[in-house]
Amino acid sequence: MIHAADISYQLGRREPVEQVKKAAEGNDLLAESFDRLLKHLRANEIDLQGNPIAVGPMLTFDTKNEKFTGDGGHYANMFLSRSYRPPFVVPEVV
């Protein structure tokens, strides 16, 4: 799950707080989590103007095929593996 969050972060972009709040509208869990994050950042005096928050896409993962699907899936799948330099190649089937 953390790997999927990192992939979303890698695909994300920096956004102002107001834009992130707007994106979280309609998703109560996400909005509540974001509010807690803001309280934490402000309590630690993080400058959100100078350090905007990175926002990535919501990703859907097909566990059977081990691939991302839906919006952003094509780009997210590029982060699932990489080109390896022989002889340090990871086999397709382990």
C-alpha positions as CSV (number, residue, x, y, z in Angstrom):
1,M,0.0,0.0,0.0
2,I,2.9,2.4,0.8
3,H,4.4,1.7,-2.6
4,A,1.1,2.7,-4.3
5,A,1.1,5.9,-2.2
6,D,4.6,6.6,-3.4
7,I,3.6,6.0,-7.0
8,S,0.7,8.5,-6.6
9,Y,3.1,11.0,-5.1
10,Q,5.6,10.5,-8.0
11,L,2.8,11.2,-10.5
12,G,1.5,14.2,-8.5
13,R,2.0,17.9,-8.7
14,R,2.4,20.7,-6.1
15,E,-0.9,22.4,-5.4
16,P,-2.0,25.3,-3.1
17,V,-4.0,24.3,0.0
18,E,-7.3,25.7,-1.4
19,Q,-6.9,23.5,-4.5
20,V,-6.3,20.4,-2.4
21,K,-9.3,21.1,-0.2
22,K,-11.5,21.5,-3.3
23,A,-10.2,18.1,-4.7
24,A,-11.1,16.4,-1.3
25,E,-14.7,17.6,-1.4
26,G,-17.2,14.8,-1.6
27,N,-14.8,12.3,0.1
28,D,-15.4,12.6,3.8
29,L,-12.5,10.4,4.9
30,L,-10.0,12.2,2.6
31,A,-11.3,15.7,3.7
32,E,-10.9,14.7,7.4
33,S,-7.4,13.3,6.8
34,F,-6.4,16.4,5.0
35,D,-7.7,18.7,7.8
36,R,-5.6,16.6,10.3
37,L,-2.6,17.0,8.1
38,L,-3.1,20.8,7.9
39,K,-3.3,21.0,11.7
40,H,-0.1,19.0,12.1
41,L,1.8,21.1,9.5
42,R,0.6,24.4,10.9
43,A,1.5,23.3,14.5
44,N,5.0,22.6,13.2
45,E,5.1,26.0,11.5
46,I,5.5,24.5,8.0
47,D,5.1,27.3,5.3
48,L,2.5,25.9,2.9
49,Q,2.9,28.8,0.6
50,G,6.6,28.2,0.1
51,N,6.2,24.4,0.3
52,P,3.0,23.4,-1.5
53,I,1.5,20.0,-0.9
54,A,2.1,17.3,-3.5
55,V,-1.2,15.8,-4.7
56,G,-1.3,12.6,-6.8
57,P,-4.1,10.8,-8.5
58,M,-6.4,8.3,-6.7
59,L,-5.1,5.0,-8.1
60,T,-7.0,1.7,-8.5
61,F,-5.0,-1.5,-8.4
62,D,-6.1,-4.8,-9.9
63,T,-4.7,-7.4,-7.5
64,K,-5.3,-10.3,-9.9
65,N,-3.3,-8.9,-12.7
66,E,-1.0,-6.8,-10.5
67,K,-1.6,-3.6,-12.5
68,F,-3.1,-0.2,-12.0
69,T,-6.3,0.5,-13.8
70,G,-8.4,3.6,-14.5
71,D,-7.3,7.2,-14.6
72,G,-3.5,7.4,-14.3
73,G,-3.1,3.7,-14.4
74,H,-1.0,3.7,-17.6
75,Y,1.5,6.1,-16.0
76,A,1.4,4.4,-12.6
77,N,2.2,1.0,-14.2
78,M,5.5,2.4,-15.4
79,F,6.6,2.6,-11.7
80,L,6.0,-1.1,-11.0
81,S,9.3,-2.2,-12.4
82,R,12.3,-0.9,-14.3
83,S,14.9,-1.9,-16.8
84,Y,17.6,-3.9,-15.1
85,R,21.3,-4.2,-16.1
86,P,22.5,-7.7,-16.7
87,P,23.4,-9.8,-14.7
88,F,21.3,-7.9,-12.1
89,V,18.0,-8.9,-13.6
90,V,14.9,-9.6,-11.5
91,P,13.0,-12.6,-13.1
92,E,9.4,-12.2,-14.2
93,V,8.4,-15.3,-12.2
94,V,10.0,-15.8,-8.8
